[in-house]
Amino acid sequence: MKRTFAAAAFAIAALASTAAQATAITANGQWNEFFFAGVGSSFDQGYTFTLTESAVLRVTDAYLSGDQFEVFNFGTSLGVTSLPTLGDDVQNDFDGAYLNPNFSHGEWTLSAGTYSITGTVLLSPYNSGAAALSLSPVPEADALVLSLSGLALIGLLARRRIGR
């Protein structure tokens, strides 16, 4: 009986410590920095969220180029970030790193649902580092259609004026 209780307590403590390492994020486009300890290590934290609409998950290396990652959702691989080139330094400018082809980065469109994002370091010449991920909402199709309709109407009116 005591062993069963001890095993159950251990399992609950393990689950609680795993949950404590996850950071809840929202689809607001903000970069969320994470750290790692070199090749084969995991991100120092996981990220959990629930989407009611589609969103884009972006992951980028930062500071010094050269690190590459595999990104997972509930342990299933979403994919690998691009192959980096050594030598660039952008400090903590995550947008700059994401747009720089020398930095490893990846992008995945996620549908509505619950996610638990983690990652593993595939390449790291520095044996430690920092990177970031962001979650941005996907523009709704209705907004795109409305914008294109507005542009078409402006074009039609402009053509009509020129024809007078």
N, C-alpha and C positions, 0 to 999 in steps of 0.2 A: 504494500500500500504506500509506504514511504517512498519507494523508488518511483512508482507511478506519479505521485505528487511532484517529486523532484524533477522528473522528466518533463511533466507538463509545465512546471514553473520555468524550466530552462527554455522550452520551446516558446513560451509567451515572451520571455525576456529577449530571446533572439529576434522574434518578430518585431518587438517594440524597438529594439536597437536599429533594425533595418528601416523601419518606418521613420525613425528620428533622423536618419541620414538623407531622407528625401525632402526636397524643397518644392513647395507648391508654387507654380508660376501661372501667369495669365497670358493670353494672346494679345499683348500690347506692344510688341516690337522691341521691348527693352532687352538688352544683352544681360545675361546671367553668367558671371565668371565662375569657372571651376578650375581646380588644380589637379595635378597628377604627378606620379613619382617615377615615370620612365616607362620603357617598353614593357608591355604585359600588365601594367597596372590599370586600375579602373579609375574613372572620374572620382574625385573625393566625395561627391554627392550625387544622388539621383534626382530626377525632376518628375513630379507627378502633376497631372492636370486632367480635366474633363472638358471636352469641346462639344459645344452644341451646334457648331458649324465648322466647316473646313478651315484649316490653318496651315501655315508653312513653318516648318521647323528648320532653322538654320544653325549650323555648327561651324565655327572657325577657330583655327589656331590664332594665337596672339603673341605679342611681344617679339620673339625671334622666330623666323620661319624655320620649319624643319620637322614639325610633328604631324602625325597622321592618326586618324581615329576610326574605329568601327563603332557605330551607334546602334543601340538595341532598344526595343520596346518590349517590356515584360520578358526579356531574355531572347527574343527573336530579332535577328539582325535586320535593321532597316537599310544598311549599306555602309560603305566606306567613304570617307572624305577624299578629296583629290590628292594626288601625289604632290608633295611640296618641293620647293627648291630652297637650299640653304642660303642664308646671307642677308635677308631683309630684317629690319627692326622697325616696328610701328608702335612700340610700347603697349599701352592699353587702348589703342584706337581700334576697336573691334570692327567698326564699319570699314575703316581703311584696310584692315587685314582681310576682311571678307571680299573686298573688291580687288585685292592684290593677287594676281595669279601665282605668285611665289608662295603664298600661304595656302595650306590645306584647308578646304572648306567643303561643305555639302549642304544639300537642301532637299527636303522631303515634304510633300503635300500630305497632310493627315486629314482624314474625314472625321465626322462627329464620333465621339467615343471617349473612353478613358485610357490614359496613357501613363506608363512608368518608364521614363527614358534614362538609360545608363550608357556607359561607353567604356571601351578598352583602347589603350594606346598601342598602335601598331609600329610607329616610328617615333623616336625621340633621341636626337643626338646629344641632348643636354641632361638626360637622366631625371629631369623634373621640368615642370612648366605650368603654364596657365593657358586657358582657352575660354571660349564662351559659346553659349547657345541662346537663341531667341525664338520666340513664337509670335507670328504675326497673322492676323486674320486674312483670309482670302477675300478680295473684293467680290461682292455679290454680283451675279450675272445680271440682275435687274438694273443695277447701277451702271454697268457697262452698256447695256442696251439703251438706257435712258441717255447716257452721254453721247453715244453714237447717233441716236435720233436727233439730239440737239445740234450736233455738228452737221448732220445732213440738212436740217432745216435752215441753219445759217448759210450753208453752201447754196441751197435753193434760192434763198432770199438775195444773196449776193449775185447769183447768176441772173436773177430777174431784174435787178437794178442795172446791171451792166447792159442788158438787152434793151433797155429803154432808149 
